[in-house]
Amino acid sequence: MKVLVIGATGELGREVASILWERPGVQVRAFVRRPLTAESPPVDEVVTGDLRDRDSLRNACAGMRTMFLVSSPTQDQVELETNAIEAAEAAGVERIVKVSNIPLPGLDTGLHGNHRAVERRLAASRCRSTIVQPSFFSSVLDKQGDVVARGAVVLPTGPGKIAWIDPFDIAAVAAEALVRFDLDGPLHLTGPDALDGDEVAARLGVKRIDLPLDKWRATVVASGLDPWLADSSVHLFEAVARGALAQTTDTVESVLGRPPRRVFER
């Protein structure tokens, strides 16, 4: 079975490629923007290109049975992922496994709007699809390593709880969906429990800083975050404060046969 992993050097793609490479009978082709290095995951083949380059996408999809689709959170995400879907359709790829996010009522623009648009495109595709819809990646707090080292964590989510999930569990579910054909449709993925910001801070052994969202936005934009993505995050944090991501699911366990990993434990 031949599987194309788009973004095989990214956080999720690296894990997906590594998991699949160890599975008997699976050949992994990596689609990457830059040549692999010693730190890259082991794969059988490499195609260099990007989601704007339709020729490289056609080369990457040729002969593949399934495709893992993930891309960076940018304003042109719909166009880029649609390029990959069209290349997969032309090459006769049977299934696309897309990384998305959990749909939330009232969030129809920005990053959430992008994901919903790509999901609609996949629903109309001749390729079968699995939509992996995870809650918050626990790894987003890795970017606050220096802050945590100084004894704090910034979580501007008010009283809202989040069913945080370990990215490895997302990758493991995606890898299963790439080699199994009984996992159609959306898969809502969460960790085993929902934590508010104070509970996350307690597990990390630090204090929690709950910045007002206007101040948080100004800070991250000044640090270089795309204002479009900052606005998407603000809308998401507002929804979280209202309880939008507090529900847990048993999807990880039902797919993998084990519970999801606990997060923020030392």
Secondary structure, DSSP 4 states (H G I P E B T S, - for coil): -EEEEETTTSHHHHHHHHHHHTSTT-EEEEEESS---TTSPP-SEEEE--TT-HHHHHHHHTT-SEEEE-----TTHHHHHHHHHHHHHHHT--EEEEE-----TT--SHHHHHHHHHHHHHHTSSSEEEEEEE--BGGGGGGGHHHHHTTEEE---TT-EE--B-HHHHHHHHHHHHH-SS--EEEEE--SS-EEHHHHHHHHTSEEE---HHHHHHHHHHTT--HHHHHHHHHHHHHHHTTTT----SHHHHHHSSPPPP-S--
